[in-house]
Amino acid sequence: MKADKNLWILVFVCVINSLGFGIIVPLLYSYGKKFGVTEQTIGLLTAAFSIAQFFATPVMGSLSDRFGRKPLLAISLVGTCISFLMFAWASSIFILFAARILDGLTGGNVSVAQAMVSDTSTPQNRAKKFGYLGSAFGFGFVIGPAVGGLLSGLGEQVPFFFAAGISMIGTLCTIFLLKETHPRDARGERKDRHKFIFLSLITTLKLKVIGTTIFVGFLLAMAQFTMITGFQTFSVDTLKLNNTQIGLFFAAFAICGILAQLAVPAITKWLSSKSMILLVSTALCMAAMVLSGFTSAFLMFAICMCIYSLFNGLRNPLLNAIIADHNDPAHQGEVMGVNQSYASIGQTLGPITAGLVLAFSSHAAFFLSGLYILIAFLLSFRLHAKDQS
């Protein structure tokens, strides 16, 4: 436990950071309506964050390779704090967009945190540590909406001020408690070695194992957010659930994912090949997603979604561990940033493509999500072959 003190501090930082995100995201639409946010512009407001993050995250990761992890993590959290304050003090829709873009531009905390885990882990315990990190983010997302709903009763701006406050706590914990995991002597002598060029977004995909892993992660992220979009319409129009029931349903999904991530150490101890675990879990996710598209019964749908959430929860710890296992330690931040960039684009394209097919049927998004998972499953065979070679 003592040897992992830095990990537990990092987990705490990630919990409070994701808690802030979980608090404000469900409130974006209701809060933004007074500034002119509509059903159409809320999608753009959400996409603004992901697009900004796509370009900024690999740069933040690369800078962390050059200057160290702590400064970049602290800067990222400060940017998040300022963006929440901008929301609280917003006077127009343009301020809301500026806040989301700022949060996206400085939103490299995920990739930097992943790089910190990579710095201090071994191939044997890497998946376990990434599981703890994923659980930390998941925990914040689970309780965030409930906290935001309670705080909004005290005033519509209160949740944003609270989110800004806990982001600042995360910043202070990073500065005063976290130890640097990428010391100066590990960064190399040539500073130009870590200059990031956007061509890396393409060249990284050409790396033997890493490129395939990143693309599989992109497809699975797109599948997840396609499903989430379909679930929102399906739960209202077909299952006739109210807002409270939908919130509880989402919380149950998140808890399943957290449990799966906490189980990563036991699973990797039983089966050491991370790529094989990913292959099996992807197959089960695909089966659960396709079956959910064929049912309109609440119980069967809930079972399918819980199975999907359990095995989808293994996704990020395994993908991140595979990337770290095959990556140059001097470029962990950059490559983790590229991985997060593609995930953010998947999170943007998923809802867009789901919206197109939902015009035909409330079940269509689940079949489309299953198609994305099928492609990822087929690529996982290639990934496993490369990983074992």
C-alpha angles and dihedrals in degrees: 000000000000092000090054096048090116090052093054091048089051090049089053091050090051092049095055092041093053089042089061090049092047091050098055106033096071089049098051096094099043092044094044096051092083088058094050102269110156136184088272100044094047086068090052091046090054093044092050089068094048095047092049089047091050091063099033105043098069090046091052090047092049091048089052088056088055105037103022135267101266099062093048094046090050092048090049092053092047089054090052090049092051092048091055090050090051088055092050093049097036118141100179143018089259090064089052091053091045090052093051092046091049091050090049093048092051094032096109093117093106096054093040091050089049090050090052090054090048091051094058103034138081128222087258097056101023097097090048093054092045087052091056090048092049090049089053092055091043093051091056092050091051098053097029098081091048092050091047092051092051094046093048087066087067092053137317093254096047097084091054093050090047091050089050090050096052090045088057089050087054089051092051092047089052093050100043106026109029119084120221109257097189105054124193095259090057094054097072129238100268112077093192087064089079100044106127121224121188090233083077087075086069103031092051089062088060093062110113102244103002095058094053091045092052092049092049088051090050092053094046092049090050090049092051095051091044087056093046091053092048092046092058094057095036093052092052103036100034108021093034094220122167125228094267093051091047090051091051090047091053090047090053090053091051093048090052089053092049092050090051092051091049088052093056094097092055093044095050090047090056095041114022098190106093092190091055092050088050091050093052095043091049091053091052092047090053093050093049092048095050092046091051089057091058097053136073095178115109097221095049091045091050092050091050092048093048091051090049092048093049095053095034086057088069091058105086099040091051096043093047092047092050091050092048092047091058099036133098106253089225091062102040094116095049096048093043087051092052089049091052090047092059091045090054091052089050088053089053099044094045096067092041094054091041090055090055096053096040087071086074102042142345087235095053097086091061092053091047090049089050089053091054090049090049091056090047089049092054091048089050089067089057090045092052091050091051093044092054096044 
